[in-house]
Amino acid sequence: MAKKLYVGNLSYETTDSDLQSMFSPHGTVQSAQVIMDRDTGRSKGFGFVEMDSGDQAQAAIAALNGKDSNGRALTVNEARPREDRGGSRAGAGSGGSGGRRY
């Protein structure tokens, strides 16, 4: 079963391809994505890598967590599910600040 990893403290020059190359010696990389800022188009300094299996993911974590990459110590661990930030938008009549009242 595929395992998703969080990769933090990436240099802002790191690309998806760089990320894939970094992890491929430790197993089959299903996907590698550096997260980009919507407004600026620049890297946010972290990304996600999906490895083929849990064993490969653990090998990558053991090999790369804390490793220096472009002068930065990488943070590599299992990705956690996305948290609900409670960002639901207030609709009309919901008592929220989402609309004008006349």
C-alpha positions as CSV (number, residue, x, y, z in Angstrom):
1,M,0.0,0.0,0.0
2,A,1.3,3.5,-0.9
3,K,2.5,5.7,1.9
4,K,2.6,9.5,1.7
5,L,5.5,11.4,3.3
6,Y,5.8,15.1,4.3
7,V,9.1,16.7,3.4
8,G,9.8,20.0,5.1
9,N,12.6,22.6,5.2
10,L,13.2,22.4,1.4
11,S,15.2,25.1,-0.3
12,Y,13.0,27.4,-2.4
13,E,14.8,26.2,-5.5
14,T,13.7,22.6,-5.1
15,T,11.5,21.3,-7.9
16,D,9.2,18.3,-8.2
17,S,11.9,16.5,-10.2
18,D,14.5,17.2,-7.6
19,L,12.2,15.7,-4.9
20,Q,11.7,12.6,-7.0
21,S,15.4,12.2,-7.5
22,M,16.1,12.6,-3.8
23,F,13.7,9.8,-2.9
24,S,14.0,7.3,-5.8
25,P,17.1,5.6,-4.4
26,H,15.0,4.4,-1.5
27,G,12.1,2.9,-3.5
28,T,9.5,3.5,-6.2
29,V,8.2,7.1,-6.1
30,Q,4.6,7.3,-7.2
31,S,4.4,11.1,-7.0
32,A,6.5,14.0,-5.7
33,Q,5.1,17.5,-5.4
34,V,6.6,20.7,-4.0
35,I,3.8,22.9,-2.7
36,M,3.7,26.3,-4.4
37,D,2.2,29.6,-3.2
38,R,-0.9,30.4,-5.2
39,D,-0.2,34.2,-5.3
40,T,3.6,34.3,-5.9
41,G,4.2,31.0,-7.6
42,R,7.2,30.4,-5.3
43,S,7.8,27.3,-3.3
44,K,6.4,27.2,0.2
45,G,9.5,25.2,1.3
46,F,7.7,21.8,1.8
47,G,6.2,19.1,-0.3
48,F,4.8,15.5,-0.4
49,V,6.2,12.3,-1.7
50,E,4.2,9.1,-2.2
51,M,6.2,5.9,-2.0
52,D,5.1,2.5,-3.2
53,S,5.1,0.8,0.2
54,G,5.4,1.5,3.9
55,D,8.8,-0.3,4.0
56,Q,10.1,2.0,1.2
57,A,8.7,5.0,3.0
58,Q,10.4,4.0,6.3
59,A,13.7,3.5,4.4
60,A,13.4,7.0,2.9
61,I,12.6,8.5,6.3
62,A,15.6,6.8,7.9
63,A,17.9,8.0,5.1
64,L,16.7,11.5,4.5
65,N,15.3,12.9,7.8
66,G,17.8,15.5,9.0
67,K,20.0,15.1,5.9
68,D,21.5,18.3,4.5
69,S,20.0,19.5,1.2
70,N,21.2,22.9,-0.1
71,G,22.3,23.9,3.3
72,R,19.0,22.9,5.0
73,A,18.3,19.9,7.3
74,L,15.3,18.1,5.8
75,T,12.3,17.1,7.9
76,V,10.9,13.8,6.5
77,N,8.0,12.0,8.2
78,E,4.7,10.3,7.5
79,A,2.2,12.8,6.3
80,R,-0.8,13.3,8.6
81,P,-4.3,13.7,7.2
82,R,-5.3,17.3,6.4
83,E,-6.8,19.1,9.4
84,D,-10.2,20.8,9.0
85,R,-9.4,24.4,9.7
86,G,-13.0,25.3,10.3
87,G,-12.9,27.5,7.2
88,S,-16.5,27.0,6.1
89,R,-18.0,30.1,4.7
90,A,-21.0,31.7,6.3
91,G,-24.0,31.6,4.0
92,A,-26.9,33.9,3.9
93,G,-29.0,33.7,7.0
94,S,-26.4,31.7,9.0
95,G,-25.7,34.6,11.3
96,G,-22.1,34.7,10.1
97,S,-20.4,37.8,8.7
98,G,-20.8,36.5,5.1
99,G,-23.3,38.9,3.8
100,R,-25.0,42.3,3.9
101,R,-28.1,42.7,5.9
102,Y,-30.7,45.3,4.7
